[in-house]
Amino acid sequence: MTQLDTTDIKVTETLDCSGLLCPLPVYQAGIALGRLAPDEVLKLVTTDPGALEDIPAMARQRGDTLLATKQGEGVQTFWLKTGGGR
């Protein structure tokens, strides 16, 4: 995974799934990404530890790009760029 300065990422939409457990963060992120145009960025916040595996897998399956992931104090944050092939 690329180490980017996340302050330089232009976020189109932020989705806070704190408190939700699998499969809800993945499901809601998929819906949010579907609303975005190609090359827009979703910032996803979740407290579900399973998201560390689930979100990258979802991005690969959808053809989206996981730009960055940050973890800390029970919170995972993901920056996902929508695929250009829509």
C-alpha positions as CSV (number, residue, x, y, z in Angstrom):
1,M,0.0,0.0,0.0
2,T,1.2,3.4,-0.9
3,Q,2.3,5.7,1.9
4,L,0.7,9.1,1.0
5,D,0.4,12.2,3.0
6,T,-3.4,11.9,3.4
7,T,-3.7,15.7,3.9
8,D,-2.9,16.0,0.2
9,I,-5.8,13.7,-0.9
10,K,-8.8,15.6,-2.2
11,V,-11.8,13.8,-0.6
12,T,-15.1,13.9,-2.5
13,E,-17.2,12.3,0.2
14,T,-16.7,11.1,3.8
15,L,-18.5,8.1,5.2
16,D,-18.4,7.3,8.9
17,C,-19.3,3.7,9.6
18,S,-18.1,3.8,13.2
19,G,-19.9,1.3,15.4
20,L,-21.0,-0.9,12.5
21,L,-19.8,-4.4,12.1
22,C,-19.3,-6.6,9.0
23,P,-20.8,-6.6,6.4
24,L,-22.2,-3.1,6.9
25,P,-19.1,-1.0,6.4
26,V,-18.3,-2.8,3.1
27,Y,-22.0,-2.6,2.0
28,Q,-22.3,1.1,2.7
29,A,-18.9,1.9,1.2
30,G,-19.9,0.1,-2.0
31,I,-23.1,2.2,-2.2
32,A,-21.2,5.4,-1.6
33,L,-18.5,4.5,-4.2
34,G,-21.3,3.8,-6.7
35,R,-22.5,7.3,-6.3
36,L,-19.1,8.8,-7.1
37,A,-17.8,9.6,-10.6
38,P,-14.6,8.0,-11.8
39,D,-11.4,9.2,-10.0
40,E,-13.3,10.7,-7.1
41,V,-12.3,9.8,-3.5
42,L,-14.2,8.3,-0.6
43,K,-12.8,8.6,2.9
44,L,-14.2,5.8,5.0
45,V,-14.0,5.7,8.8
46,T,-14.8,2.4,10.6
47,T,-14.2,0.8,13.9
48,D,-14.7,-2.8,12.6
49,P,-11.3,-4.6,12.7
50,G,-12.4,-6.9,9.9
51,A,-12.5,-3.9,7.6
52,L,-8.7,-4.1,7.4
53,E,-9.1,-7.1,5.2
54,D,-12.6,-6.5,3.8
55,I,-12.1,-3.0,2.4
56,P,-9.0,-3.7,0.4
57,A,-10.7,-6.9,-1.0
58,M,-13.8,-4.9,-2.0
59,A,-11.7,-2.2,-3.7
60,R,-9.9,-4.9,-5.8
61,Q,-13.2,-6.6,-6.7
62,R,-14.7,-3.3,-7.8
63,G,-11.7,-2.0,-9.7
64,D,-11.2,0.9,-7.3
65,T,-7.8,2.0,-5.8
66,L,-7.0,2.0,-2.1
67,L,-4.9,5.1,-1.8
68,A,-4.1,4.9,1.9
69,T,-5.0,3.3,5.2
70,K,-4.5,4.7,8.7
71,Q,-5.1,2.8,11.9
72,G,-5.2,4.1,15.5
73,E,-7.0,3.7,18.7
74,G,-9.6,1.2,17.4
75,V,-10.4,3.3,14.3
76,Q,-9.4,2.5,10.7
77,T,-9.6,5.1,7.9
78,F,-9.4,4.3,4.2
79,W,-9.1,6.6,1.2
80,L,-10.6,4.9,-1.9
81,K,-10.4,6.3,-5.4
82,T,-13.2,5.1,-7.8
83,G,-12.1,3.1,-10.8
84,G,-12.0,4.9,-14.1
85,G,-13.8,2.1,-16.0
86,R,-17.4,2.9,-15.1
